[in-house]
């Protein structure tokens, strides 16, 4: 198994995994937005570019040794990159529907935007390796926490992240939509980016909940 930054020529493959990780989010945002371009193709354009959160520079991939195919990806970047409403990355009307998710973020953390592994490769530790990459990236950039959003009705994913030390911070009330059929909104989860033992992580997670009253958990961001 090889882990590395994706090549530009792999942008479309990375896009497919990010779309898969979104649980319908990116189809909702990007399908039919630009004539003749799918959500995967629009994401691939962003991935092949520099200076945006989806950039290949913010991604890490697992590659099959046998055939060189990508079998897992992670996309992680500082959450504060999402605080600029002028980047034009998200379409206005569709972004408005997910406004609660864009407003409920753990500012000052590393944000794990996507983590996905090919169905055929589950159980091989690939997801854990990619998650560890995101934690290392957070530490390298001096960010004290790793955060993420997960659909409230995606119970297996929520249990997986809880087992890795994440705690629920808040719930973004995203209303169900015919093209985004999730119930219960989206849960913001966060954990320390330190590589402490499990016991220390639990203690840190308890203290993290106390930060709900602190400025780093801002839910009053301007429109994006």
N, C-alpha and C positions, 0 to 999 in steps of 0.2 A: 504494500500500500504506500502510495506517495502522496504527501500533502504539500501544497504550494499555492502561490498566488496564481490565479487563472491567467492564461494568455488572452490577448485581444481576440484572437480567432475563436475562442471558446465562449464569447459573450452570449451567444444565443443559448448554448447549453446551460450556462449559469442562470440565464433569465428563466428558463423552464423550471429550474429548481426553486428559484425565488418565488415564482408564480405559484408553484405547488405549496410552498410553505405558507403562503398568504391565505389559504383556505377560501379562495374566491375573491379576495380583496382586489387583486390586480386586474382580474377580468372586469370587476365592477368599475374600477377607475379608468381603465385604458381600452377595453374592447370597443371598437367602432368609434373611438375618439378621433382617429385620423383615418381617412379612407384607405383601404387596402393594407393597413398595418394592424397586426394583432397585438395583444398585450405583451406577448413574448418579444415581438420585434421592437416595440417601443422601449421595453425594459432593456433589451440588448443594446440599443443606442446609448442609453444612460450608462450601462455597465462599461461600454467601450470608451466612454469619455472620462475626463478627469474633472475634479472639482465639484462632484455631486455625491450624495450619500451612497448611491448604488454603484459607484465606480468600482472597477475591477481591483483597484488599489485597496478597497475596503472589503475585499472578499478573500476567502480561503477555500480551497477545494480538495477533496479526496479523489485520487485517480486510481483506477484499476491498473495494476501492474501488467496484466495480461494483454489488454487491448488499448490502454491509454484513455479509456472513456471516463468521464466524470461521474462519480457515484454518490457524491455528497458535497454540500456547500454550506458556508456560513457567510453572512453579510453583517458586519458590525462597524459602527462609527459613533463618534461622540453625539450624544442626544442633542446637544446644543446646536448641531447643524440643522435641526428641524425647527429652530426658533425664528428663522428668517422667512417672512411671508413673501418675499420678493423673488425667490429663486425660480418660480414658475414651473416647478417640477410636477406639481399636482394640478389637475384640471379643477377650476373653480367650483362649478356646480356639484360635481361628484365629491370633491373634497369636503364640501360643506356637510354632506351626509355623515362623514366620518370625523367631523370636527371634534367630537368628544375625545377621540383617540389622539388627535393631534395636540389637544390641550392638556391631556393627562399624561405627562411624561416625567421621568425622574431626571430633571435637568442637572447637569454636572456629572452624569454617568456615561458609561459606554452603553450604546443601545444595540442589542442583538436583534436586527431587523428580520433576519431569516436564518433558519437552520433546517436543513432538509437532507434526507438520505434516501437513496433509491430503495424501493420496497424489497427488492431481492437481496439487499445488503444489510437489513436490520439485524441487530444482535451481534454485530462484529466490533462494537466499540467506536464506530466512525463518528456518531453523533457526539459522544463524550470527548473524543479528540478535538473535534471542531469547536465544541463549547469551551474546552480548555484553551484553544487558540484565542477565542474572544476574551477570556479572562486574562490571559497573558498580554493581549493587546491593550486591555484597559490598564493594567499595571504599568506597561511600558509608557503609556501616555499620561501616567499620573492620575488616572481616574479611579476613585475609590469604590465604585460600584458598577455592576453589570445589570442592565435592566432589559425588559422585553414586554411586548404585548402578546397575549394569547387569547383566542376566542373562549368565552366562558363555557361554551358547550363542548370544547375539546378536552374532555376529562383526561384521556391518556397523556396528552402533552402537559397538562397542568400537574399531574402526579409526577411525571418525569422531572419537571423543573423543581418541584418541591423536594424531591429526593436529592437534587443537586444543590440544595441550600437556599433556593429562592422562596420569598414570602410574598403574599398578596399585599399590594399597596393601595389599590383603588380599582374601581370599575368604571369604564367609560360606557355610558349608556348610548350605544349605537342601535338605532331602531332597525328591526328587520326590514328587508327590502327584497322584492322578487329575485333580484340578482345578487343578493347578499343574505342568504337565508340562515343567519345565525341567531340564536336566542340567548338572552342574558348579557349581551354586550361583550366588551373586551376587557380582560383583566390585566392590569399593570402589575408585573412582578419584578422584584429586585433582590440582589444579594451583594455582599461584599465581594470585591475583586481579589481579596487576599487569598493565599493558598493555605489557610489555616487548617487545622484538623476539623473533623466534623463537629466535635463538641464546641470548639471556639466559634465555628460558623453559626451554630444555633444561637449562641449568645449574641453574636453580632447581628443576626437577623432580628432578634427581639429588640435590640437597641435601634435597629433600622426603622421599626414600626413607630418608635417615638419621634422620628424625624418628620412624621406627617404634619407636625405643627411648625416645622422649620421651613425657611424660605426656599431650600433646594427643591422642594416638591411643590412647584408652582402650577396651579391649575387655571391661572387667569391670563394665559398667554394671549397676545393679540391675534386677530384672524390671520390664518396662513394660507 
